[in-house]
Amino acid sequence: MSTSTVKAIKGGEFVIRDTHHSEVFIPEEWNEEQKMIANMCEDFIRQEIWPNLERIDNMEEGLMPSILEKAGELGLLGLSVPEELGGMGVDFKTNLLATEVLGKGYSFSVSYGAHTGIGTLPVLYYGTEEQKQKYVPKLASGEWKAAYCLTEPSSGSDANSGKTKAELTEDGKHYILNGQKMWITNGGFANLFTVFAKIDDDKNLTAFLVEADSEGISLNPEEKKMGIKGSSTRQVFFNNVKVPVENMLSERQNGFKIALNILNIGRIKLGAGVLGGAKESITESVNYANEREQFGRPISKYGAIRHKIAEQVIQTFVTESAIYRAGQNIDDAIHAFIADGMPKSEATLKGIEEFAPECAVIKVAGSECLDFVVDEAVQIFGGMGYSAESSVERAYRDSRINRIFEGTNEINRMLTVEMMLRRAMKGELDLMGPAMAVANELMSIPDFGDSPEGVLGEQYKALKGFKKVILMVAGSAVQKLMQTLSKEQEVLMNVADVAIWSYLAESALLRVDKLVHTKGEAACEHEIAIVKTYFYDVADKINKAAKDAINSFATGDEAKMMLMGLKRFTKTEAFNSKEARQKIALRVIEANKYDF
């Protein structure tokens, strides 16, 4: 099947459209240049970060800014910045790859992500030519560091309710900023703040570029945090700060849109960053399991430990598959917009906005994958895992923030469903047609069809069922709850979970199918074991989440019919998951590292 004849998939369309394995990018396809960038990032982590973790966590004065400057010298701060502004101008998925590898850097990865993402990108994508020329080269080189000032004491998830104010001076040359921002990453050493404030009685925020040495800016002491102790996190106060009018970013009241679009980028990049942390924690787990002996042999020989290691691998492999599938989709959308004559910065924002539902999915999946992996790593280490002398103790503490960063996972779950339903209401995504088809199928005699062919045939059949579950539950919920659905947060999160698991399942399936077609079935036995085990397990999770949703809004014959359909759509064949997990665990145990 030629990809050139396939119409590009739209964001959220995975629910209603079958995707062929030839349409997706898989991590096994990195080219030599991309591998070189990944190796450069790996070397940087090993040379500059890991030997200095204690110094970083102790917030040694000037250390983090100096490390960022070294990253800038290597070009790592300007990967997404065009060459004409002092960067490397790599494509989106290559940027994700670098973020993944640097995600092994504990607190450094937070400072790096804030600087290169929410710190630099607002100027790059929304700045005037003068603003970009003035600030972006300095940010790409590391000469200047950046921070993003959105959250306030009374406005977190509800960002547009911020109380920071901006008033135009009588001579029309400056805006006077007054307000307070909190949880500002890099706040202690940033040279440039992107600050969101409301002008007069505006309904929406406006963004401003504010230089940190401006008179009237003051900082609270560093926050004491559970984890990511080496990253600077401060409150920032603006007391009659004069900001030149030319430092307004984009247009008046466009700040909320800037915040949303930059957060979309932050979400998928967070997913990539935690992926690097997960892989490293698996390697640490395997190393320790191979070295630690109990009852006369390494604990890696025990089934309970192998189960944990295998599940760490499965969750990480599946999440990785989704991240780079979405990354390629975004790259393709960007290129299509450019081909239609759109400027690159606008095309990049538009491409990422197109896949905002997938960005939210990946943020949730990635952060929860890492939390699971590091939790199991501590368990594998046992008492040593609870000691501050172990690497997994730091990983465990540092991981927890990721379910809160870039919008809480609860907010992102609801956003995933709301964004797709909103697109359906606008006619951009045909969800109701397929949902009605599933509803009609419930009323008809089941067609169980022929037995699926191929090593992954059962999984493709199961995937169709998973998508029918999404359409059945979401379609019925929309009809039943109508205008109150947005307030039914439990139902939205049930539907979101089914969508997230289905997207992850499909991404892993397409990746493994592509590998089988490339390398042959025999060479992919471990990857096949991963995808089969994931499908076997997730079918029950999908059944439970959908059942909870159905029982919350449907009764009587309607509920019975939907629950019968749900049982049919999530039915699985008998499968020896214990044997599959043993096979998966043995591969990484013998390699003594995560090697997928």
N, C-alpha and C positions, 0 to 999 in steps of 0.2 A: 504493500500500500504506500504510494508516494505521498509524502507530506505536502508536496507542492500542490496537490489537487484537493487538499483538505482545507475547508474554511476554518480560519482561526477561531478557537473557542473563546467565548466571552466569560467575564467574571461571574461566578455563581452558576454557570451553565452546566457544571459537572453533574448537577442533580438530575438533569433531564437529557443529557447527551452521553452517548457512548464514545469513549476515546480509544483510539488504536495505539498500541505500544510504540509505533513509529513516530507518533506525534509528541512524545515526551522526551525531555532531556534527562539523562541519568548520570549520577556522579562518576560512573565508570568511563564516561566520555570526556573527561577533562583533557584539554590539549597541553602540549609541553609548556607553553607560555603561562597558562593558568597554574600548572603544577609548580613552575618556578616561583610564582607569586606566593603560592601556599608554602613552599619551602622557605622562602625569605621570611614569611610571618612566623613559621615554626622556629627558625633560627633566632629570631628576635625574642620570642617568648623564652627560649632556653637560655639565652645569653643575658638578657636584660631584666626579665621578670622573675623567673623561678629562683635565681640565686638571691633575690632581694625582697622576697615576700614578707619577711618580718619587718624590714625597714619600711616597706610600702604600707603594711597594716598599722605600723606605729606612726604613720603620717610624718615621716622625717621631712623637715622643712625643705621645700624646693625640689624634693625627689620626683614626685609625679610630674610636675611641669617639665623637668629635665628629661624624663623618659619620653614624654610626648614629643619633645623637641628632637630626640634621637629617632623616633618613629617618623617624624616629619622629614628628617634628612634622608631617610630611606625611601621616601615617597608614600609611606603607608597612610598618611593623613589626607592625601589628595587622590586616592584611587578613583573616586567618583567625580573629581574635579577635571574639567577639560584641560588639555595641554596648554591652551593659550592663557589659562589662568594659573599655571604652575602645577597642574596635576598630571595624572596618568590617563584619565579618561577611559577606564575599563568599563565593560558592560555590566549590567546589573547583577547577573548571577556570579560573575567573577568577584564582584564586591562582596557578595554573600559568602563566597568561599574564603576570602580573606577574613571576614568577620567571624566565620566559623573557627578558623585556626587561632585567631587572636582571642577567641572566647575561652581559651585555656588559661587566660591570664588573670583570673580572679578579679580583684578590684581594678586592675589596669583596664580590663575589657570594658568596665563601666565608664571610666573616664574617656577611654578611646571612643566608645560608641556614642557618648554624649557629644563629644567634640566634633566627630566626623558626621554624625547624623543630625540630631536636633539642633546642634550648634552651628554647623556650617551650611546645611542644606537650605534653610529658609532664605539665606542671602543668595545662595547659588541659583535657586529656582524662582525666587520672587523679587530679587533685588534689581534696581536699575543698573544700567551699564556702569555708571559712576560708582554705585555702591559695590558692585562686584569687583571692579578694578581696585577699589580702595581696600577691601577687606579679604576677599577670597584668597589671593596669593599668600597673604600673611597667615591665614588659617591653614592653608595646605602645607606650608613649610613648617608650621609649629611655632613661628615667631610669636603669633597671637593664639590664645586659647579661647574657646567659646562656651557659652552656657545659654540655657533656654529657660526663660522665666514665665511660666504659665500658672502653675498651681499656687493657690492662696489658702490661708487657714480655713476659709469658708467655701472654697470652690476647688474640688478635686475632680471627680468624674464629671460633675456639672461645670465644665471649664468656662462656659460662656457667662456664668454668674459672677465672675470676678469683679472686685470692687476697686481695683487700681484705676486711677483717673488721669486723664490728660486734658489740659486746657491750653488753648492757643493764646499766646501773648498778644497784647494790643497791637504791637508792631507787625504781627503775623510771621515773625521769623523763628519762633521756638514754640515747642509744646512743653508745658510744665507737668512733670510726672509726680504723682504722689500715691504711695501704696506700699504693700508688703507682699513678697513672694516667699514661698517656702519649698523645702526639699530640692534646692537648686544644685544639681550635680555640676561639679567644677566651679561652684560659686566662689570658693576661696582663692582661686588664682586666675579666673577668666579675665580676659581683656575686653571681651565683647559680649554683651547680653542682648538676646532677642526678647523684648519685653512686650507683654500683651496688656493692653489697657483700654478703657472705654473713654471716648471723647464726649464730653458733656453728657447728654442723656441718650446716647446711641444705644441701640438694642444689641449690637454685636461688637466684638472686640476689634481693635486695630493693633497692628504690630509695629514696634519701633526698634531700631538698632541703637543701642545705648552703650557708649564706651565706658568701661568700668572706672576710669579715673575722673569721671564727671563729678562735679561738686554736688553733694547731697546724697551720695550713695553710701550706705553703711551696711556692715555685715554682722550677724550674730556669730558666736563661736561655732566651731564645727559640731554637728550633731553626733551624738553617741548612738551607734547603730548595732543591731544584732549581727549583721554581716557586712560585706563590702566595706570593711573598715578603712581601707586605704583610699577610698574615693572621697573627694571633698564634697560635703553636703551641708549647705548653709542657708539660713534665711537672708534675704536681701531686702533692704528698706530703701525706698525712694522718697526723699524729702525735698520737694521743690527742685527736682532735677531738670535742668534745661536741656532739651533735645532739639537740635536743629530740625526745621520742618523737612529738610531734604533727607532726614534719616527715618521718615516714615517708610515702612516696608510695604510695598504694594499699595493698594488703595484703602481709603477709609472704610472701616467695618469689614475688611477682608481678613482680619486676623483670625477669626474663628475657622474660616475655610483653610487658612494656612496651617493652623494648629491641627486640624483633622487630617489634612493631606500629609503633613510631616509625620504624624503619628502612624499613618498607614505604613510608611517606610520603616519607622521605628519598630513596628510590630513584626514584620517579616525579618528584619535584621536581628531583632532579639531572638527569634527562632533559630537563626543561623548561629548566633553567638552561643546560645545554650547547647547547641549541638556539639560544638567543640568541647565544652565542659563535660558533656555526657560521655563522649568517646574517651576522654582522658580519665574519667572516673571508672569506666569499665576496665581500662588498662590497669589502673591502680588496684582495682578489685581482683583482677586475674593474677597480677604479680603477687599480691599478698596471699591469695588462696593457694598459689603454687609453692610459696615459701613456708607458710604456717602449717606446722604438723600437729595433729592431735590423734591420740590412739595409734601412734606409730606410722601415720602416713599423711601426706598433704591434704588439707581440707578440700582442695579442688577435686578430690576423688569421691566426695560424698554427694549423693543425689540432691539433697536439700540445697547445697551450695551451687551445684550445677543448674538447678532450676532457677535460682536467683540470677546467675550470670546470663543464662539464656534469655530470661525475660528482659534484663537490661539491654541485651543486644537487639532483641525483637523491637522493643519500643523505640530504640535509637535509629535502627535501620528504617523503620516505617516512617518516622518523623523526617529523617533525611530525604527520603524519597519524595515526600510532599513538598519540602522546602525548595528543592531544585526543579521540581516540576513547575511550581508556581513562579520561580525565578525566571525560567525560560519563557513561560507564558507572558510575563511582564516585559521581558526583552523583546519578544515578538510584537507585542502591542506597541511598544515604543517605536520600533522600526517601522511599523505600519503607519503610525501617525506622522513620523518624519517623512515617509514616502508620499504622504498626502499633502506635504508642504508645511507642516507644523514645525516651529523652532524646537530644537532638541530639549531645552529645559521644560518647555510646556508639554512636549510629547512625553517626557519622562514622568511628569506629574500625572498626566492623563492616563498613561499606561499603568501606573501603580494604582491610581484611583479605580481603574477598571476592575482590578483584582483585589479591591478592598475586602470583600468577604473572605477570600483565601488568606489575606494577610492576617485577619482576625483569627481564622482557624489555626494558622501556624503559630501565632503568638500563644494561644491557649495550649495547643498540643506540645509545642516545644518546651514551655515553662513547666508543664506537668510531667513531661518525659524526664527532664533533668531532675525535678524533685524526686521522682520515683527512683531514678538511677543512683543519686547520691544517698538517698535513704537506705537503699539496699547495700550500697558500698559501705556505709557505717556498720550495717548489720553483719556483713561479711568480715569486716575488721574486728567485730566484737568490741571488747573493752578498749582495745587500742584505737578503735574508730571514734571513741568518745574523748580521747586525749587530744589536747591542742597540739601535740607533737606530730599528729598524723595529718596527711594532706587531705583526707576525706572529711575531717572535722571542719576545716575551712570551707571546703566545697559545699558541705551541708548547710552551713550558715549563710554562705553567699548566695545559694540557690533561691532562698525563700522569697527574696524581693521580686523575682521575675514574674510571679503571679499577680503582682501589684503594679509594677512598671507598665508604662504604655497603655494604661487603661486596665482595670482589674479584669481577671478572667471572667467574672460574672458579667461585667459590662460587655466584654468582647463576645461572649456567647450570645447575648441578646442582640448585639449589633449584627452578628453573622446572619441571623434569621431576619431581622428587621430590614437589613440592606437588600436581601434577596426578595423579600415581599414588596418592598418599595419599588424595586425594579420591575417586578411583575405588574404592579398597579400602573406603572408608566408605560407598560407594553414593551419594555426592553428585554424581558425574560418571560417566556411562555411557561409559567408554572401551572396555571389553572387547567390548561388543556390536558397535559399529562396527568394531573391530579384527578380530573374527571374520568380519564381512561382507567385509572386504578380503581376509582369508586365503582365504575361499571364492572370491572373485573371481579370485584367482591360479590356482585349480584349474579355472576355467571358460574357455570360449572368449571371447576379448576382444570386447566390444561397443563399437565405436568411435563409434557413434551418428551423428547428423546433424552437419553442419558448424555450429558455433556462429553465432548471429546477433548483429548489432550490432557497433559499433566496438570494443567491449571483450569480445566473445564468446570469443575465443581465451584471454583472460586469465582469465575465469571458469572455463573448462574446465581451464586449467592449475592454477588454485587448488584445484580438486577433487582433482587429482592430487597436489599438494603435501601436502594433508591426509591422503591415503591413504598417502603415504610415512611420515608421522609414525606413523599407526596401525599400519602394517605393521611398521616397525622396532621401535617401542616395544612393541607387542603380542608380537612374537616374542621380543624381549629379555627381557620379563617371564617368559614361559613357559620360555625356555631357561636363563636365569641365576638365576631365582627369588630366593632370599635373598641371593645374592652380587651382585645388580645394583647395590646402593648402593656397592659397592667398585669397580665397573667405571667409573671416572670418565671414561675416554676415550669409552665408549659413551654415557654420560649427556650428555656435552658434544656429541657428534655429534647426538643426538636433540634436544638443546636448540637447536642451531644451526638445524636444520630447522624447529623450532617458531617460533623467533625470526624467521627469514626469511619464513615463511609468514604470521605475524601482520602483519609490516610490509607484505608484498605485498598482503594482503587489505585492510589499512587504507588504503593508497594507492589501491587499485582502487575501494573504496567511495567514497572522497573524490572521485575523478575522475568516477566514474559519477554521483554526486549533482550535481556541477558541470555535467556534460553535460546532465542532465535539467533543470537550472535555467537554464543559459545557452545551451545548444545546442552541437552538436559543433564548429562552425566557431570558436566563441569559446574553445574549450578545446584547441586543437591542441598547445600546449606541454605542458599537463598530460597529455594522451593520450600524447605522446612520452615523458614521464617514466615513466609506469606501464608502457608497453610495453617500454621499454629495461630497466627494473628486472626485470620478469618474465623477459625473454630471458636476462639475465645470471644471475639467481638460480637459475634452473632447473638450470644446470650446477653451481652451488655446492651445491644441495640433493642433486643426484645424487652428488657426490663425498663429502659428509659421510655420507649414508646408506650408500653403498657401503663406506666405511671401517668403519662400524658392523657391517654385515652380515658382512663378511669376517672380523670379529674373533670372531664367535660361531657362525656357521653354516657348514656344509660340505656337499659333495656335492650331491644333487638339490635339497635344501632351499635351499641358497645359490643354485643356478642359477635356481630358480623365482622367488626373491625379486629377484634381480638382473634377470631378464627383466621382472618387474613394475615394478621401479624405472625401467628404461629407458622403459617405456610411460608411467609416471606423470609423468616429467620431460621427455617429448618436446616440442620446440618447433618451431613453423613458422619458415621462413626470414624473417629480419627485418633490415633495413638499419639497424643501430644507429649507424653513423657519421653517416648523414643525420639521424637523430633527435637525436643529441648536438649536431650543428651547429645545429639548430633551437633546442634548449634554450639552448645557450651564447649564440647571437645575441641572444636576448631579454634576458638580463641584461647582456650587453656593450652593447647599445643603451641600456638603462636606466641603465647604469653603477652598478648595485647589484643586490642580491638583491631581486627584486620579486614573488615568488610568495606 
